[in-house]
Amino acid sequence: MHSTFSLPIFTQIGRALVLIAVLTGSWAQAAVLSTEEIQTLSLMREEEKLARDVYLTLNEAWSQPVFANIAQSEQQHMDAILVLLERYQLTDPALPTRGLFSDAELQALYDELVIRGQQSVTEALYVGAAIEEIDILDLEKAIAETDQADLRQTYENLLAASGNHLRAFVRNIEAQGLVYEPQYLDIEQLETILATPTQRLNRGGRNQRGGR
């Protein structure tokens, strides 16, 4: 069973995210982030690490291209968030060891998801979809809670990428003859995301639609 997304699409989007984060540095100027914005930025860095680490682990268990492809994309998302952390001279919460997290709740979630995903390839795909649903909800909240242009731009790009990833996991699940139901999103939001074509990013940061 193969993902209907090819590696180059994820790679191009991920590289665009990092480049956009760098190019929008002039927007930050001497801005000071609020405590809430700092906490959210740190959370997003570790959430992207959680996604990457889970996908790497599940790819080792099941050798499914969808996990390998999206894990590479998640690394590039981590890099885009790191650009922001360094711009604002904030401490990077991401630990170098795979599967270890500074945030206790994320650590517990990682452990739970890996155990679940190692039960079967189907459960692993559902884990991937769950992670992307969680990311979507957290990114929407992050966007709503900041007025910083560079943070919003990066979060919006990550949100588009998470929609791509969710569609990839759902297609793999439905290829097994199953009907996917949302795990965290409401049904209307899920249907809207699944009906949206693949989001591609150009270097100007605007979403470009495409897909296969």
Residue frames as a rotation matrix with the C-alpha (Angstrom) as fourth column:
MET 1
0.584 0.812 0.000 0.00
0.812 -0.584 0.000 0.00
0.000 0.000 -1.000 0.00
HIS 2
-0.537 -0.828 0.163 1.52
0.839 -0.543 0.003 3.27
0.086 0.139 0.987 -1.11
SER 3
-0.125 0.418 -0.900 0.70
0.349 -0.830 -0.434 6.88
-0.929 -0.368 -0.042 -0.37
THR 4
0.514 0.372 0.773 -0.78
0.850 -0.100 -0.517 8.75
-0.115 0.923 -0.367 -3.30
PHE 5
0.928 -0.335 -0.166 1.62
-0.335 -0.942 0.030 11.63
-0.166 0.028 -0.986 -2.57
SER 6
0.590 -0.804 -0.075 5.14
0.535 0.458 -0.710 11.40
0.605 0.378 0.701 -3.94
LEU 7
0.211 -0.616 -0.759 8.16
0.935 -0.101 0.341 12.37
-0.287 -0.781 0.555 -1.88
PRO 8
-0.662 -0.561 0.496 9.04
0.691 -0.714 0.115 15.41
0.290 0.419 0.861 -4.03
ILE 9
0.158 0.782 0.603 5.73
0.273 -0.621 0.734 17.14
0.949 0.049 -0.311 -3.15
PHE 10
0.860 0.144 -0.489 6.37
0.499 -0.041 0.866 16.87
0.105 -0.989 -0.107 0.59
THR 11
-0.044 -0.976 -0.212 10.01
0.956 -0.102 0.275 17.86
-0.290 -0.190 0.938 0.11
GLN 12
-0.482 -0.105 0.870 9.15
0.583 -0.780 0.228 20.94
0.655 0.617 0.437 -1.95
ILE 13
0.556 0.761 0.334 6.58
0.183 -0.505 0.844 22.10
0.811 -0.408 -0.420 0.60
GLY 14
0.727 -0.307 -0.614 8.93
0.673 0.145 0.725 21.52
-0.134 -0.941 0.312 3.53
ARG 15
-0.368 -0.921 0.129 11.77
0.926 -0.351 0.137 23.43
-0.081 0.170 0.982 1.91
ALA 16
-0.210 0.379 0.901 9.40
0.381 -0.817 0.433 26.26
0.900 0.434 0.027 1.07
LEU 17
0.801 0.548 -0.239 8.32
0.399 -0.191 0.897 26.46
0.446 -0.814 -0.371 4.72
VAL 18
0.280 -0.786 -0.552 11.90
0.857 -0.053 0.512 26.89
-0.432 -0.616 0.659 5.92
LEU 19
-0.590 -0.529 0.611 12.69
0.774 -0.586 0.240 29.44
0.231 0.614 0.755 3.22
ILE 20
0.184 0.754 0.630 9.55
0.349 -0.650 0.676 31.44
0.919 0.095 -0.383 3.98
ALA 21
0.804 0.096 -0.587 10.40
0.594 -0.084 0.800 31.49
0.027 -0.992 -0.125 7.68
VAL 22
-0.182 -0.955 -0.234 13.84
0.883 -0.263 0.388 32.89
-0.432 -0.136 0.892 6.87
LEU 23
-0.592 -0.075 0.803 12.62
0.648 -0.637 0.418 35.44
0.480 0.767 0.425 4.32
THR 24
0.418 0.836 0.356 9.97
0.363 -0.513 0.778 36.82
0.833 -0.196 -0.518 6.65
GLY 25
-0.078 -0.543 -0.836 12.56
0.989 0.062 -0.132 37.67
0.124 -0.837 0.532 9.28
SER 26
-0.861 -0.273 0.429 12.28
0.282 -0.958 -0.045 41.36
0.424 0.082 0.902 8.48
TRP 27
0.074 0.969 0.235 8.68
0.050 -0.239 0.970 41.26
0.996 -0.060 -0.067 9.71
ALA 28
0.353 0.063 -0.933 9.80
0.853 0.387 0.349 40.48
0.383 -0.920 0.083 13.23
GLN 29
0.213 -0.395 0.894 12.02
-0.101 -0.919 -0.382 43.56
0.972 -0.009 -0.235 13.62
ALA 30
-0.787 -0.540 0.298 12.25
-0.307 -0.076 -0.949 44.29
0.535 -0.838 -0.106 17.36
ALA 31
0.214 0.977 0.024 8.92
-0.568 0.104 0.817 42.63
0.795 -0.188 0.577 18.21
VAL 32
-0.803 -0.348 0.485 8.55
-0.595 0.399 -0.698 41.08
0.049 -0.848 -0.527 21.64
LEU 33
-0.386 0.665 -0.639 6.46
-0.024 0.686 0.728 37.95
0.922 0.296 -0.249 21.93
SER 34
0.238 0.563 0.792 3.93
-0.894 -0.191 0.405 37.48
0.379 -0.804 0.458 24.69
THR 35
-0.509 -0.374 0.775 4.28
-0.724 0.674 -0.150 34.65
-0.466 -0.637 -0.614 27.18
GLU 36
0.385 0.760 0.523 1.45
-0.238 0.629 -0.740 32.85
-0.892 0.160 0.423 25.40
GLU 37
0.831 -0.116 -0.543 3.12
-0.549 -0.021 -0.836 33.23
0.086 0.993 -0.082 21.99
ILE 38
-0.227 -0.973 0.043 6.39
-0.950 0.211 -0.232 31.89
0.217 -0.093 -0.972 23.38
GLN 39
-0.348 0.162 0.923 4.65
-0.504 0.798 -0.330 28.89
-0.790 -0.581 -0.196 24.95
THR 40
0.721 0.686 0.096 2.80
-0.246 0.383 -0.890 28.15
-0.648 0.618 0.445 21.72
LEU 41
0.525 -0.610 -0.594 5.95
-0.793 -0.097 -0.601 28.40
0.309 0.787 -0.535 19.63
SER 42
-0.529 -0.730 0.432 7.73
-0.842 0.516 -0.160 25.96
-0.106 -0.448 -0.888 21.95
LEU 43
0.009 0.638 0.770 4.74
-0.328 0.729 -0.601 23.61
-0.945 -0.247 0.216 21.85
MET 44
0.858 0.359 -0.367 4.66
-0.437 0.135 -0.889 23.61
-0.270 0.923 0.273 18.06
ARG 45
-0.015 -0.938 -0.346 8.36
-0.953 0.118 -0.278 22.77
0.302 0.325 -0.896 17.90
GLU 46
-0.717 -0.268 0.644 7.80
-0.547 0.789 -0.280 19.71
-0.432 -0.553 -0.712 20.09
GLU 47
0.331 0.887 0.322 4.56
-0.325 0.427 -0.844 18.75
-0.886 0.174 0.430 18.34
GLU 48
0.666 -0.161 -0.728 6.38
-0.732 0.049 -0.680 18.65
0.145 0.986 -0.086 15.01
LYS 49
-0.496 -0.867 0.045 9.10
-0.844 0.469 -0.261 16.54
0.205 -0.167 -0.964 16.66
LEU 50
-0.302 0.470 0.830 6.44
-0.445 0.701 -0.558 14.18
-0.844 -0.537 -0.002 18.02
ALA 51
0.754 0.616 -0.227 5.00
-0.457 0.244 -0.855 13.72
-0.472 0.749 0.466 14.54
ARG 52
0.283 -0.732 -0.619 8.43
-0.852 0.104 -0.513 13.11
0.441 0.673 -0.594 13.04
ASP 53
-0.629 -0.624 0.463 9.49
-0.775 0.548 -0.314 10.67
-0.058 -0.557 -0.829 15.75
VAL 54
0.043 0.727 0.685 6.25
-0.393 0.643 -0.657 8.68
-0.919 -0.241 0.313 15.64
TYR 55
0.833 0.326 -0.447 6.39
-0.516 0.167 -0.840 8.41
-0.199 0.930 0.307 11.85
LEU 56
-0.070 -0.928 -0.365 10.03
-0.901 0.216 -0.376 7.32
0.428 0.303 -0.852 11.86
THR 57
-0.644 -0.151 0.750 9.24
-0.613 0.689 -0.388 4.64
-0.458 -0.709 -0.536 14.44
LEU 58
0.311 0.852 0.421 6.14
-0.288 0.506 -0.813 3.40
-0.906 0.131 0.403 12.63
ASN 59
0.619 -0.175 -0.766 7.99
-0.775 0.022 -0.631 3.34
0.127 0.984 -0.123 9.32
GLU 60
-0.533 -0.845 0.041 10.54
-0.830 0.513 -0.218 1.02
0.163 -0.150 -0.975 10.90
ALA 61
-0.465 0.435 0.771 7.69
-0.350 0.710 -0.611 -1.22
-0.813 -0.554 -0.177 12.03
TRP 62
0.346 0.826 0.446 5.68
0.195 0.402 -0.895 -1.28
-0.918 0.396 -0.022 8.79
SER 63
-0.672 -0.716 0.187 7.88
0.351 -0.087 0.932 0.09
-0.652 0.692 0.309 5.97
GLN 64
0.345 0.846 0.407 5.08
0.883 -0.144 -0.448 2.23
-0.320 0.514 -0.796 4.55
PRO 65
-0.423 -0.597 0.682 6.18
0.821 -0.571 0.009 5.06
0.384 0.564 0.731 2.22
VAL 66
0.443 0.663 0.603 3.58
0.322 -0.746 0.583 7.42
0.836 -0.064 -0.544 3.68
PHE 67
0.900 -0.141 -0.412 5.43
0.393 -0.148 0.908 7.40
-0.189 -0.979 -0.078 7.02
ALA 68
-0.062 -0.996 0.061 8.88
0.905 -0.031 0.424 7.89
-0.420 0.081 0.904 5.51
ASN 69
-0.255 0.010 0.967 7.69
0.741 -0.640 0.202 10.70
0.621 0.768 0.156 3.24
ILE 70
0.638 0.610 0.470 5.81
0.178 -0.711 0.680 12.62
0.749 -0.350 -0.562 5.91
ALA 71
0.666 -0.498 -0.556 8.56
0.671 0.073 0.738 12.13
-0.327 -0.864 0.383 8.50
GLN 72
-0.407 -0.838 0.364 10.89
0.913 -0.368 0.175 14.02
-0.012 0.403 0.915 6.17
SER 73
-0.032 0.503 0.864 8.30
0.390 -0.789 0.474 16.76
0.920 0.352 -0.171 5.82
GLU 74
0.882 0.399 -0.252 7.93
0.357 -0.217 0.908 16.99
0.308 -0.891 -0.334 9.61
GLN 75
0.093 -0.924 -0.371 11.68
0.933 -0.049 0.356 17.48
-0.347 -0.380 0.858 9.97
GLN 76
-0.606 -0.300 0.737 11.42
0.639 -0.735 0.226 20.47
0.474 0.608 0.637 7.67
HIS 77
0.466 0.801 0.376 8.52
0.251 -0.528 0.812 21.78
0.848 -0.284 -0.447 9.73
MET 78
0.671 -0.329 -0.665 10.71
0.717 0.057 0.695 21.49
-0.191 -0.943 0.274 12.82
ASP 79
-0.402 -0.896 0.188 13.38
0.912 -0.372 0.174 23.47
-0.086 0.242 0.967 10.99
ALA 80
-0.205 0.408 0.890 10.89
0.412 -0.788 0.457 26.23
0.888 0.461 -0.006 10.14
ILE 81
0.851 0.516 -0.099 9.88
0.272 -0.272 0.923 26.56
0.449 -0.813 -0.372 13.80
LEU 82
0.319 -0.821 -0.473 13.53
0.894 0.096 0.438 26.55
-0.314 -0.562 0.765 14.86
VAL 83
-0.418 -0.414 0.809 14.13
0.714 -0.700 0.010 29.56
0.562 0.582 0.588 12.61
LEU 84
0.361 0.662 0.657 11.52
0.031 -0.713 0.701 31.44
0.932 -0.233 -0.278 14.65
LEU 85
0.868 -0.086 -0.489 12.90
0.495 0.212 0.843 30.29
0.031 -0.974 0.226 18.00
GLU 86
-0.101 -0.993 -0.065 16.36
0.979 -0.111 0.169 31.50
-0.175 -0.046 0.983 17.02
ARG 87
-0.227 0.077 0.971 15.02
0.507 -0.842 0.186 34.77
0.832 0.534 0.152 15.63
TYR 88
0.569 0.553 0.608 13.42
-0.245 -0.592 0.768 35.60
0.785 -0.586 -0.201 18.98
GLN 89
-0.428 -0.885 0.186 16.38
-0.511 0.067 -0.857 34.17
0.745 -0.462 -0.481 20.92
LEU 90
0.443 0.672 0.593 14.26
-0.894 0.287 0.343 31.54
0.060 -0.682 0.729 22.64
THR 91
-0.496 -0.611 0.617 15.40
-0.688 0.710 0.150 28.22
-0.530 -0.350 -0.772 24.09
ASP 92
-0.236 0.361 -0.902 14.77
-0.740 0.535 0.408 25.22
0.630 0.764 0.141 21.86
PRO 93
0.146 0.358 0.922 12.73
-0.925 0.380 -0.001 22.68
-0.351 -0.853 0.387 23.88
ALA 94
0.835 0.255 -0.487 13.32
-0.471 0.788 -0.396 19.83
0.283 0.560 0.779 21.43
LEU 95
0.349 -0.702 0.621 15.56
-0.495 0.424 0.758 17.11
-0.796 -0.572 -0.200 22.83
PRO 96
-0.238 -0.546 -0.803 17.98
-0.964 0.035 0.263 15.45
-0.116 0.837 -0.535 20.38
THR 97
-0.930 -0.154 0.333 16.96
-0.171 0.985 -0.021 11.88
-0.325 -0.077 -0.943 21.21
ARG 98
-0.562 0.761 -0.324 14.09
-0.383 0.109 0.917 10.38
0.733 0.640 0.230 19.26
GLY 99
0.045 0.732 -0.680 11.06
0.407 0.608 0.682 9.72
0.912 -0.307 -0.270 21.45
LEU 100
-0.293 -0.172 -0.941 12.09
0.951 -0.158 -0.267 12.01
-0.103 -0.972 0.210 24.32
PHE 101
0.067 0.472 0.879 10.21
0.497 -0.780 0.381 15.25
0.865 0.412 -0.287 25.03
SER 102
-0.902 -0.381 0.201 10.52
0.071 -0.593 -0.802 18.16
0.425 -0.710 0.562 27.43
ASP 103
-0.344 0.876 0.339 6.73
-0.898 -0.413 0.155 18.40
0.275 -0.251 0.928 27.74
ALA 104
-0.813 -0.006 0.583 5.35
-0.343 0.813 -0.471 15.61
-0.471 -0.583 -0.662 29.95
GLU 105
0.213 0.970 0.117 1.98
-0.350 0.187 -0.918 15.54
-0.912 0.154 0.380 28.18
LEU 106
0.490 -0.109 -0.865 3.63
-0.869 0.026 -0.495 15.17
0.076 0.994 -0.082 24.79
GLN 107
-0.663 -0.749 0.024 5.85
-0.742 0.651 -0.160 12.42
0.104 -0.123 -0.987 26.19
ALA 108
-0.490 0.566 0.663 2.77
-0.194 0.671 -0.716 10.51
-0.850 -0.479 -0.219 27.37
LEU 109
0.562 0.725 -0.398 1.04
-0.524 -0.060 -0.850 11.07
-0.640 0.686 0.346 24.02
TYR 110
-0.005 -0.662 -0.750 4.09
-0.972 0.180 -0.153 9.85
0.236 0.728 -0.644 22.10
ASP 111
-0.847 -0.354 0.398 4.30
-0.475 0.840 -0.264 6.67
-0.241 -0.412 -0.879 24.17
GLU 112
-0.106 0.915 0.388 0.57
-0.175 0.367 -0.914 6.02
-0.979 -0.165 0.121 23.73
LEU 113
0.589 0.374 -0.716 0.61
-0.707 -0.189 -0.681 6.60
-0.390 0.908 0.153 19.97
VAL 114
-0.338 -0.790 -0.511 3.64
-0.914 0.404 -0.020 4.39
0.222 0.460 -0.860 19.35
ILE 115
-0.783 0.111 0.613 2.12
-0.233 0.860 -0.453 1.51
-0.577 -0.497 -0.648 21.31
ARG 116
0.268 0.963 0.044 -1.12
-0.197 0.100 -0.975 1.86
-0.943 0.252 0.217 19.38
GLY 117
0.500 -0.070 -0.863 0.61
-0.843 -0.270 -0.466 2.20
-0.201 0.960 -0.194 16.02
GLN 118
-0.587 -0.797 -0.141 2.68
-0.810 0.581 0.083 -0.92
0.016 0.163 -0.986 16.51
GLN 119
-0.183 0.611 0.770 -0.44
-0.362 0.687 -0.630 -3.10
-0.914 -0.394 0.096 16.80
SER 120
0.172 0.253 0.952 -1.13
0.778 0.557 -0.289 -3.18
-0.604 0.791 -0.101 13.05
VAL 121
-0.800 -0.467 0.376 -0.49
0.598 -0.576 0.558 -1.18
-0.044 0.671 0.740 9.90
THR 122
-0.011 0.880 0.476 -4.11
0.627 -0.365 0.689 -0.01
0.779 0.306 -0.547 9.98
GLU 123
0.703 0.224 -0.675 -3.75
0.703 -0.368 0.609 1.29
-0.112 -0.902 -0.416 13.52
ALA 124
-0.328 -0.903 -0.276 -0.51
0.753 -0.427 0.501 2.97
-0.570 -0.044 0.820 12.48
LEU 125
-0.650 0.149 0.745 -2.33
0.578 -0.539 0.612 4.85
0.493 0.829 0.265 9.72
TYR 126
0.502 0.865 0.006 -5.04
0.593 -0.349 0.726 5.91
0.630 -0.361 -0.688 12.17
VAL 127
0.325 -0.497 -0.805 -2.30
0.795 -0.317 0.517 7.18
-0.512 -0.808 0.293 14.49
GLY 128
-0.722 -0.625 0.298 -0.90
0.678 -0.552 0.485 9.28
-0.139 0.552 0.822 11.66
ALA 129
-0.214 0.744 0.633 -4.33
0.495 -0.476 0.727 10.74
0.842 0.469 -0.267 10.96
ALA 130
0.650 0.452 -0.611 -4.86
0.740 -0.190 0.646 11.46
0.176 -0.872 -0.458 14.67
ILE 131
-0.194 -0.818 -0.541 -1.56
0.810 -0.445 0.383 13.35
-0.554 -0.364 0.748 14.89
GLU 132
-0.821 -0.128 0.557 -2.48
0.495 -0.645 0.582 15.52
0.285 0.753 0.593 11.92
GLU 133
0.236 0.955 0.182 -5.94
0.569 -0.287 0.771 16.25
0.788 -0.079 -0.611 13.36
ILE 134
0.513 -0.128 -0.849 -4.34
0.808 -0.262 0.527 17.35
-0.290 -0.957 -0.031 16.64
ASP 135
-0.589 -0.806 -0.056 -1.85
0.711 -0.549 0.440 19.53
-0.385 0.219 0.896 14.74
ILE 136
-0.466 0.482 0.742 -4.64
0.555 -0.494 0.669 21.16
0.690 0.723 -0.037 12.76
LEU 137
0.614 0.758 -0.221 -6.57
0.622 -0.293 0.726 22.10
0.486 -0.583 -0.651 15.89
ASP 138
0.326 -0.569 -0.755 -3.48
0.760 -0.318 0.567 23.43
-0.563 -0.759 0.328 17.68
LEU 139
-0.711 -0.613 0.345 -2.33
0.690 -0.514 0.509 25.40
-0.135 0.600 0.788 14.64
GLU 140
-0.045 0.780 0.624 -5.75
0.582 -0.487 0.651 27.00
0.812 0.392 -0.432 14.19
LYS 141
0.775 0.288 -0.563 -5.62
0.632 -0.323 0.705 28.06
0.022 -0.901 -0.432 17.84
ALA 142
-0.113 -0.923 -0.368 -2.07
0.790 -0.308 0.529 29.38
-0.602 -0.231 0.764 17.44
ILE 143
-0.617 -0.070 0.784 -3.06
0.687 -0.534 0.493 31.46
0.385 0.842 0.378 14.40
ALA 144
0.362 0.889 0.281 -6.03
0.546 -0.447 0.708 32.94
0.755 -0.103 -0.647 16.23
GLU 145
0.815 -0.004 -0.580 -3.91
0.563 -0.231 0.793 33.95
-0.137 -0.973 -0.186 19.21
THR 146
-0.183 -0.917 -0.355 -1.10
0.656 -0.383 0.651 35.90
-0.733 -0.113 0.671 17.52
ASP 147
0.886 0.377 -0.270 -0.82
0.091 -0.712 -0.696 39.09
-0.455 0.592 -0.665 15.49
GLN 148
-0.017 -0.976 -0.216 2.84
-0.397 -0.192 0.897 38.50
-0.917 0.101 -0.385 14.64
ALA 149
0.553 0.313 -0.773 3.08
-0.810 -0.017 -0.586 38.26
-0.196 0.950 0.244 10.85
ASP 150
-0.335 -0.767 -0.547 6.00
-0.841 0.505 -0.193 35.84
0.424 0.395 -0.815 10.78
LEU 151
-0.804 0.118 0.583 4.39
-0.316 0.746 -0.587 33.49
-0.504 -0.656 -0.563 13.29
ARG 152
0.215 0.977 0.018 1.07
-0.425 0.110 -0.898 33.55
-0.879 0.185 0.439 11.46
GLN 153
0.319 -0.140 -0.937 2.72
-0.944 0.043 -0.328 32.91
0.087 0.989 -0.119 8.09
THR 154
-0.724 -0.660 -0.201 4.61
-0.625 0.751 -0.213 29.89
0.291 -0.029 -0.956 9.37
TYR 155
-0.647 0.545 0.534 1.59
-0.205 0.550 -0.810 28.50
-0.735 -0.633 -0.244 11.23
GLU 156
0.378 0.826 -0.417 -0.63
-0.654 -0.081 -0.753 28.94
-0.656 0.557 0.510 8.18
ASN 157
0.006 -0.467 -0.884 1.88
-0.921 0.341 -0.186 27.08
0.389 0.815 -0.429 6.04
LEU 158
-0.926 -0.325 0.193 2.13
-0.377 0.809 -0.450 24.28
-0.010 -0.489 -0.872 8.59
LEU 159
-0.224 0.932 0.284 -1.67
-0.391 0.181 -0.902 24.11
-0.893 -0.313 0.325 8.67
ALA 160
0.451 0.340 -0.825 -1.82
-0.886 0.056 -0.461 23.64
-0.110 0.939 0.326 4.91
ALA 161
-0.450 -0.716 -0.534 0.82
-0.726 0.641 -0.248 20.92
0.520 0.276 -0.809 5.16
SER 162
-0.816 0.197 0.543 -1.08
-0.332 0.609 -0.720 19.13
-0.473 -0.769 -0.431 7.93
GLY 163
0.289 0.944 -0.160 -4.13
-0.651 0.071 -0.755 19.06
-0.702 0.322 0.636 5.67
ASN 164
0.180 -0.335 -0.925 -2.01
-0.890 0.346 -0.298 17.40
0.420 0.876 -0.236 2.98
HIS 165
-0.814 -0.581 0.019 -0.76
-0.518 0.711 -0.476 14.84
0.263 -0.397 -0.880 5.47
LEU 166
-0.428 0.739 0.520 -4.23
-0.440 0.332 -0.834 14.07
-0.789 -0.586 0.183 6.80
ARG 167
0.510 0.625 -0.590 -5.52
-0.813 0.126 -0.569 13.49
-0.281 0.770 0.573 3.28
ALA 168
-0.204 -0.675 -0.709 -2.61
-0.788 0.544 -0.290 11.13
0.581 0.499 -0.643 2.60
PHE 169
-0.920 -0.133 0.369 -3.30
-0.357 0.675 -0.646 9.04
-0.163 -0.726 -0.668 5.70
VAL 170
-0.060 0.979 0.194 -7.04
-0.525 0.134 -0.840 8.93
-0.849 -0.152 0.506 5.03
ARG 171
0.375 0.167 -0.912 -6.48
-0.918 0.200 -0.341 7.79
0.126 0.965 0.228 1.44
ASN 172
-0.624 -0.671 -0.400 -4.26
-0.572 0.742 -0.350 4.98
0.532 0.011 -0.847 2.69
ILE 173
-0.755 0.436 0.490 -6.91
-0.307 0.427 -0.851 3.97
-0.580 -0.792 -0.188 5.24
GLU 174
0.247 0.943 -0.222 -9.71
-0.650 -0.008 -0.760 4.05
-0.718 0.332 0.611 2.68
ALA 175
-0.110 -0.379 -0.919 -7.59
-0.930 0.365 -0.039 2.01
0.350 0.851 -0.393 0.27
GLN 176
-0.975 -0.219 0.047 -8.15
-0.217 0.873 -0.436 -0.84
0.054 -0.436 -0.899 2.73
GLY 177
-0.462 0.873 -0.154 -11.90
0.342 0.336 0.878 -0.57
0.818 0.353 -0.454 2.24
LEU 178
-0.363 0.277 -0.890 -12.48
0.919 -0.053 -0.391 1.33
-0.155 -0.960 -0.235 5.48
VAL 179
0.392 0.512 0.765 -14.50
0.499 -0.816 0.290 4.50
0.773 0.268 -0.575 6.05
TYR 180
-0.640 -0.730 -0.240 -12.51
0.625 -0.313 -0.716 7.08
0.448 -0.608 0.656 8.00
GLU 181
0.631 0.773 0.067 -14.23
0.539 -0.499 0.679 8.96
0.558 -0.392 -0.732 10.79
PRO 182
0.153 -0.619 0.770 -12.67
-0.313 -0.770 -0.557 11.94
0.937 -0.155 -0.311 12.60
GLN 183
0.009 -0.270 -0.963 -10.83
0.788 0.594 -0.159 11.33
0.615 -0.758 0.219 15.86
TYR 184
-0.513 -0.233 -0.826 -10.53
0.741 -0.605 -0.290 14.95
-0.433 -0.761 0.483 17.06
LEU 185
-0.976 0.184 -0.114 -12.05
-0.216 -0.829 0.516 17.18
0.000 0.528 0.849 14.36
ASP 186
-0.104 0.979 0.177 -15.77
-0.287 0.141 -0.947 17.53
-0.952 -0.149 0.266 13.84
ILE 187
-0.010 0.117 0.993 -17.20
0.677 0.732 -0.079 15.81
-0.736 0.671 -0.087 10.77
GLU 188
0.916 0.394 0.076 -17.85
0.329 -0.629 -0.704 19.04
-0.230 0.670 -0.706 8.86
GLN 189
0.530 -0.793 -0.300 -14.27
-0.693 -0.609 0.386 20.22
-0.489 0.003 -0.872 9.28
LEU 190
-0.265 -0.619 0.739 -12.92
-0.035 0.772 0.634 16.83
-0.964 0.142 -0.226 8.23
GLU 191
0.356 0.485 0.799 -15.07
0.756 0.354 -0.551 16.76
-0.550 0.800 -0.240 5.10
THR 192
0.963 -0.036 -0.266 -13.90
-0.148 -0.899 -0.413 20.25
-0.224 0.437 -0.871 4.15
ILE 193
0.131 -0.991 0.017 -10.24
-0.701 -0.081 0.708 19.26
-0.701 -0.105 -0.706 4.54
LEU 194
-0.257 -0.223 0.940 -10.65
0.277 0.915 0.292 16.02
-0.926 0.336 -0.174 2.59
ALA 195
0.624 0.580 0.524 -12.37
0.679 -0.070 -0.731 17.90
-0.387 0.812 -0.438 -0.25
THR 196
0.750 -0.417 -0.513 -9.50
-0.430 -0.897 0.101 20.41
-0.502 0.145 -0.853 -0.51
PRO 197
0.859 -0.493 -0.140 -6.88
0.125 0.467 -0.876 19.69
0.497 0.734 0.462 -3.20
THR 198
0.309 -0.855 -0.416 -3.23
0.951 0.269 0.153 19.26
-0.019 -0.443 0.896 -2.26
GLN 199
0.986 -0.002 -0.165 -1.77
0.021 -0.991 0.132 22.55
-0.164 -0.134 -0.977 -1.04
ARG 200
0.238 -0.945 0.225 1.56
0.940 0.166 -0.299 23.50
0.245 0.283 0.927 -2.62
LEU 201
0.708 -0.072 -0.703 3.60
0.309 -0.863 0.399 26.46
-0.635 -0.500 -0.589 -1.41
ASN 202
0.574 -0.604 0.554 5.62
0.544 -0.225 -0.809 28.71
0.613 0.765 0.200 -3.65
ARG 203
-0.349 -0.852 -0.390 8.50
0.876 -0.149 -0.459 30.80
0.333 -0.502 0.798 -2.37
GLY 204
-0.591 0.216 0.777 6.25
-0.185 -0.974 0.130 33.77
0.785 -0.067 0.616 -1.91
GLY 205
-0.974 0.146 0.174 4.39
-0.142 0.205 -0.968 31.86
-0.177 -0.968 -0.179 0.75
ARG 206
-0.160 0.971 -0.179 1.06
-0.962 -0.194 -0.192 31.67
-0.221 0.142 0.965 -1.09
ASN 207
-0.204 0.181 0.962 -0.68
-0.110 0.972 -0.206 28.32
-0.973 -0.148 -0.178 -1.27
GLN 208
-0.446 0.093 -0.890 -0.81
-0.895 -0.021 0.446 26.71
0.023 0.995 0.093 -4.69
ARG 209
0.313 0.662 0.681 -3.35
-0.625 0.683 -0.378 23.97
-0.715 -0.307 0.628 -5.30
GLY 210
-0.153 -0.323 -0.934 -2.46
-0.891 0.454 -0.011 20.73
0.427 0.831 -0.357 -6.96
GLY 211
-0.082 0.099 0.992 -2.58
-0.706 0.697 -0.128 17.04
-0.704 -0.710 0.013 -6.40
ARG 212
-0.758 -0.200 -0.621 -2.91
-0.590 0.617 0.521 13.61
0.279 0.761 -0.586 -7.87
